[in-house]
C-alpha cells in the first residue's frame, strides 16, 4: 500500500517515480558500471532502489552503510561482509526464484559459507574487498550474469578506516565488467565530497557515472499521493486537512506516508496524527543530528536554533550565535554553515538559509 511505512519493494506501491525507476533500469540494461542516486532524507531513495533491483531481476545485494555505522560506530570490512551475508540470508527465496545458486556462489568466496541458518561470514574474514569483488566478477563471467552491489547511504563509507572506497569503486569500474556499483546518499554534499567526482586528482574523476536525482514531491503530487492512499484504504479525509499536511511537510514523502499511516491504518484524528509524526519523526532524526553536531555541539545547535527562529542571513545567524556562545571568527562560522548545508540540515537559496525539513525544525526548537 502507498502508506506502508517500510521501504517499498513493488512498483505498484511506489508513487510517481516512473522516470527515476526507468532511468535506473535503463542503466542496468546497458550494463553501466556505476550509478549514483541522490536525494534528501525521507524522500524514498531506498524504496526506489529496492523496486529497481527487484524489477531488473538481477542478483544483487544492498548494504545499509548508515545502519552499520550507527550500530558499530565504524564501517569496517568485517561489518560490511556481515551485512552482505545478512542480506543474502534474508532474501534466499528471491535468489531461488532467479535460479541463483547461493551455495555455489558463496562456496567460491573465501571467508563465507552457507549453513542451515543461511549465509555466514568468518569472524575474521581473510579476503580483501577488491579480492571479493574480483571473485564475484569471475563467477558472474562463468554464469553469464551481472551482479549489482548497492551501498545505501554510501557517504558513511568515509568512516571505513584505511580503505579508500572511491579508489575501490574506480578500480571496479575499470576492471570488473560484470559488476555494477550503486551508491545512494541523502547527505548529497557529503556523498559528492566523498566520491570526489570533481577532483582531477581523485580516482573517480573522469569516469562515467549515471546520476539519478530523487526530488521532493510537488504540492500537486503530495495532494494526489495522500488522496490515492486514503482511497486505497477506504478512508475519507477532509480536503483542508490534506492541504494542511501538504503545507507542513513540503513534499517529504516519508513524513506524508507516516501521516497517512497514522490516519488510515491506526485510525488517529488529524491533530493526533500530526503530533505523532512530529514526535516519532524527531526521535528518528535525533541520533543522526546529535552525531553530526557532536564536535562543536553548542555552535551547531546555536546556528540551527537561529535559523529555526527566523534568522536567514549570514550576518543575522552569526550575530545570534555570538550572543549565545561567544565570539567566533568568520572562517570558522562559515565552515559550520557549509557543513550544515552539506549534510542537508540547512538549505541555502539566494544567500538565505532555512531548515527544509519541518521535523528537524521541530526537533531543534522543542527537543534540543
DALIN-V590722 format. One record per residue. RES is the residue in one letter. PHI is phi in whole degrees, -180 to 180 (none if undefined). NEAR is the number of other ideal C-beta (glycine too) atoms within 8 Angstrom. D_LAST is the distance of its C-alpha to the last C-alpha in Angstrom with 1 decimal. Layout:
BEGIN
res:phi:near:d_last
RES:PHI:NEAR:D_LAST
RES:PHI:NEAR:D_LAST
END
This chain:
BEGIN
res:phi:near:d_last
X:none:7:34.5
X:-62:11:32.3
X:-93:12:29.5
X:-69:9:29.5
X:-80:6:25.9
X:-89:4:27.3
X:-55:6:28.6
X:-75:11:31.9
X:-129:8:35.2
X:-119:8:37.8
X:-58:7:38.6
X:-67:4:39.0
X:-96:12:35.4
X:-102:12:34.1
X:-80:9:33.9
X:50:7:35.5
X:-120:12:35.0
X:-59:6:38.7
X:-63:6:38.8
X:-66:12:36.3
X:-64:14:37.8
X:-66:8:41.3
X:-66:10:40.4
X:-66:17:39.1
X:-63:11:42.2
X:-64:8:44.5
X:-62:11:43.1
X:-66:15:43.7
X:-64:7:47.2
X:-85:6:48.1
X:73:8:47.1
X:-67:10:44.5
X:-101:11:42.9
X:-146:16:39.4
X:-130:15:37.0
X:-115:14:33.4
X:-123:15:31.2
X:-107:12:28.3
X:167:12:25.7
X:-66:11:22.0
X:-59:9:19.9
X:66:10:21.1
X:-100:13:24.2
X:104:13:26.7
X:-66:13:27.9
X:-65:9:28.3
X:-61:13:30.3
X:-59:15:32.4
X:-62:15:33.1
X:-64:12:34.1
X:-65:16:36.4
X:-61:12:38.0
X:-72:12:38.9
X:-67:10:40.3
X:-68:9:42.3
X:-69:12:43.7
X:52:5:44.9
X:-119:11:44.7
X:-62:11:43.8
X:-159:10:40.2
X:-146:9:37.2
X:-116:10:33.5
X:-104:13:31.3
X:-85:9:27.5
X:-69:15:26.4
X:-63:9:22.7
X:-60:8:23.3
X:-60:14:25.4
X:-63:12:22.9
X:-76:9:20.0
X:-84:6:22.6
X:-113:8:24.5
X:64:6:22.4
X:-160:9:25.5
X:-127:13:27.9
X:-79:9:31.3
X:-60:10:34.5
X:-65:10:35.0
X:-69:11:31.7
X:-63:14:32.7
X:-64:13:36.1
X:-63:9:34.6
X:-65:12:32.6
X:-63:11:35.8
X:-63:13:37.8
X:-63:9:35.4
X:-63:11:35.5
X:-65:14:39.3
X:-61:10:39.4
X:-73:7:37.3
X:-122:8:39.5
X:-59:10:43.0
X:-65:6:44.4
X:-64:8:43.4
X:-66:11:45.2
X:-63:9:48.2
X:-64:6:48.5
X:-78:9:48.5
X:78:5:51.2
X:-90:9:49.0
X:-84:6:50.3
X:-62:12:47.2
X:-64:7:49.4
X:-64:7:51.6
X:-62:11:48.7
X:-78:12:46.9
X:-63:8:50.2
X:-102:7:50.6
X:-107:11:47.2
X:-61:8:47.3
X:100:10:44.5
X:-121:13:44.1
X:-157:8:46.2
X:-107:10:46.4
X:-114:6:46.7
X:-67:2:47.1
X:-94:5:43.3
X:128:10:42.7
X:-88:12:42.0
X:-126:10:41.1
X:-122:11:40.5
X:-63:9:41.9
X:-54:3:39.6
X:-127:5:40.3
X:-63:11:41.5
X:-97:6:44.3
X:-152:9:43.9
X:-76:6:42.1
X:-68:9:40.1
X:-67:9:42.8
X:-64:9:45.5
X:-59:12:43.6
X:-63:13:43.4
X:-65:10:47.1
X:-71:12:48.2
X:-62:14:46.4
X:-62:14:48.1
X:-63:8:51.5
X:-62:10:51.2
X:-64:14:50.3
X:-60:8:53.3
X:-68:6:55.6
X:-91:6:54.3
X:69:5:54.0
X:-128:9:50.4
X:-111:11:47.2
X:-113:13:44.0
X:-112:15:40.5
X:-112:13:37.7
X:-110:14:34.3
X:-113:12:31.1
X:-81:13:28.1
X:58:12:25.1
X:-68:13:27.5
X:-61:11:25.3
X:-75:11:24.2
X:-66:11:27.9
X:-68:7:27.2
X:-98:9:26.0
X:-96:12:29.5
X:79:7:30.9
X:-82:4:34.4
X:-73:8:35.1
X:-100:7:35.0
X:-73:10:34.6
X:-64:12:35.3
X:-69:8:38.7
X:-61:12:39.1
X:-63:14:38.6
X:-63:11:41.0
X:-62:11:43.6
X:-63:14:43.2
X:-59:13:43.8
X:-76:6:46.9
X:-121:7:48.4
X:-121:12:47.4
X:-70:6:48.8
X:-101:10:48.0
X:-122:15:44.2
X:-112:14:41.6
X:-100:14:38.1
X:-120:14:35.3
X:-123:14:31.8
X:-119:16:28.8
X:-159:14:25.5
X:-93:12:22.5
X:-94:11:21.4
X:-57:11:24.6
X:-62:10:24.7
X:-68:12:23.9
X:-63:14:26.6
X:-65:11:29.1
X:-65:8:28.5
X:-66:12:29.0
X:-74:12:32.2
X:52:12:33.3
X:-69:9:35.5
X:-103:5:36.2
X:-98:7:37.1
X:-58:5:40.9
X:-92:4:40.7
X:-88:10:38.4
X:-58:10:40.0
X:-87:14:39.0
X:-61:11:40.1
X:84:4:43.0
X:-87:9:42.8
X:-71:7:42.7
X:-142:9:39.6
X:-87:11:39.0
X:-107:7:35.7
X:-118:11:34.3
X:-107:7:31.5
X:-106:12:29.6
X:-94:7:28.4
X:-64:9:26.3
X:-68:12:28.5
X:-72:7:30.1
X:-59:8:29.9
X:-65:6:33.3
X:-64:11:32.4
X:-61:14:29.3
X:-63:11:31.5
X:-64:9:34.3
X:-59:14:32.1
X:-67:15:30.8
X:-60:9:34.3
X:-67:10:35.9
X:-64:14:33.4
X:-69:13:34.0
X:-63:8:37.7
X:-58:9:37.8
X:-103:10:36.6
X:69:4:38.7
X:-113:8:36.0
X:-102:3:36.4
X:-127:10:33.3
X:-62:6:33.6
X:-60:6:33.6
X:-66:6:31.3
X:-71:9:28.6
X:-60:12:29.0
X:-65:9:28.8
X:-65:9:25.6
X:-62:13:24.0
X:-63:14:25.4
X:-63:7:24.1
X:-71:8:20.5
X:-94:13:20.5
X:49:9:22.6
X:79:13:24.7
X:-84:15:22.2
X:-60:13:24.6
X:-60:10:22.3
X:-73:13:20.4
X:-62:16:23.8
X:-65:13:25.2
X:-63:13:22.7
X:-60:14:23.3
X:-60:13:27.0
X:-65:12:26.9
X:-64:13:25.2
X:-74:15:27.8
X:-86:12:30.9
X:-96:8:30.7
X:-85:9:28.6
X:73:5:30.1
X:-80:8:27.0
X:-74:6:27.3
X:-56:10:25.8
X:-66:6:23.0
X:-66:9:22.2
X:-63:13:22.3
X:-60:11:19.9
X:-61:8:17.4
X:-65:12:18.0
X:-61:14:17.4
X:-66:11:14.0
X:-69:8:13.0
X:-70:9:14.9
X:-64:12:14.1
X:-66:13:10.4
X:-66:7:11.4
X:-65:8:13.8
X:-80:13:11.7
X:-59:10:8.9
X:-63:8:11.7
X:-67:8:13.1
X:-65:12:10.3
X:-60:8:9.5
X:-66:8:13.2
X:-66:10:13.7
X:-84:11:11.5
X:-53:6:12.8
X:-63:4:15.9
X:-149:7:14.3
X:-59:8:10.6
X:-63:8:10.4
X:-71:11:12.7
X:-60:13:11.4
X:-65:11:7.9
X:-62:12:10.2
X:-63:14:12.4
X:-64:16:10.1
X:-67:13:9.0
X:-60:13:12.8
X:-68:14:14.0
X:-61:10:11.8
X:-93:8:13.4
X:116:5:16.8
X:-72:11:17.7
X:-125:9:19.8
X:-93:9:22.2
X:-54:9:22.1
X:-68:6:23.2
X:-67:10:20.8
X:-66:15:17.7
X:-64:11:19.2
X:-61:9:20.1
X:-62:13:16.6
X:-64:14:15.4
X:-63:10:18.5
X:-62:5:17.8
X:-83:9:14.3
X:-127:8:15.2
X:99:4:19.0
X:-61:4:21.7
X:-145:10:21.4
X:-75:6:24.5
X:-60:6:25.0
X:-63:6:25.6
X:-65:8:22.4
X:-61:11:20.3
X:-61:9:22.3
X:-66:8:21.8
X:-64:12:18.0
X:-60:13:18.3
X:-61:8:21.0
X:-62:10:18.9
X:-67:12:16.2
X:-70:13:19.2
X:-60:10:20.9
X:-84:10:18.2
X:87:12:18.1
X:-85:11:14.6
X:-121:14:16.5
X:-118:8:20.0
X:-111:7:22.5
X:-137:6:25.4
X:53:3:28.0
X:63:6:26.1
X:-118:8:23.2
X:-110:13:19.7
X:-152:9:17.6
X:-91:13:15.0
X:-77:9:17.5
X:-94:12:15.7
X:-63:12:14.6
X:-69:13:12.5
X:-65:13:10.4
X:-60:10:10.3
X:-60:12:9.3
X:-59:13:6.5
X:-65:13:5.2
X:-78:9:6.5
X:-107:6:6.2
X:-117:8:3.8
X:-113:7:0.0
END
